């Protein structure tokens, strides 16, 4: 009888252990499936590629739960990434490089989400190639930043010296657009969707040069691309949640594809998110924003070449040094 009681206690103990183990395993799996991935982005073209992902997540149609935060400027997102309070962020390419330097390599780039979005706009008919800008004044924003660096690089590679043209800076793209509206003979460098808005408001204006295309011309078929935005991941999150990152990348690819296939819905989502002011502008602008999801070696080659150009212009634009190999997530 005593032996039976001991045996029953023994079996009860192991039964409890098995139940506890099963509960822990079940809880662990459920926790992984329900893990909320915190994603930050900026209110601009770099967020267009995740609009359908945001919509699907809001409807509970994604494998992982997502918390999205859209900011006006990178200053809101960078501290969160640096402290590990945000897992993924869609940022300007050079800002991602700066963040990498400031955090001693605590972030990695998972994909390129946006290529070039800069266009030269004018009402004149005599500009069809960069060499035609000799002797002209070009109005733009961002003195000492990536728009200036990209424009000067293309013009230099096209045979123009800095003395051959004049750059006049304005504080906001809307100011450049307003100047073009007053004087269609002027030349302005604008990003999307401001380009489309300016063309809709003034039929005398047109796109003279696509800076993304001109960049590709001077780089050649084996060169880098112009990169506007990238997606960065906190390294700790990446190492502990690689499956969640891969799932995000697949969702991102699907979202970019959906934007290309369903422009009407994409435009409505862009307006709802506050990225573009009106759907007619969004429908015309989105195809010109070059939203992509480029990963792996192709991402590394395009981005590293672009960052080298910025580094040569001003090392401070990329944090003082070019990122190391671990900056590029190559699954």
ABEGO torsion letter per residue (X at the ends): XAAAAAAAAAAAAAAAAAAAAAAAAAAAAAAAAABBBBBBBBBBAAAAAAAAAAAAAAAGABABBBBBBBBABAAAAAAAAAAGABABBBBBAAAAAAAAAAAGGABBBABBABBBABBBBBABAABABAAAABGBBBBBBGBGBAAAAAAAAAAAAAGBBAAABBBBBBABAAAAAAAAAABAABBBBBBOAAAAAAAAABAABBBABBAAAAAAAAAEAABBBBBABBBBBBAAAAAAAAAAAAAAAAAAAAAAAAAAABAAAAAAAAAAAGABABAAAAAAAAAAAGBBBBBEAAAAAAAAAAAAAAAAABAAAAGGBBBBAAABBBX
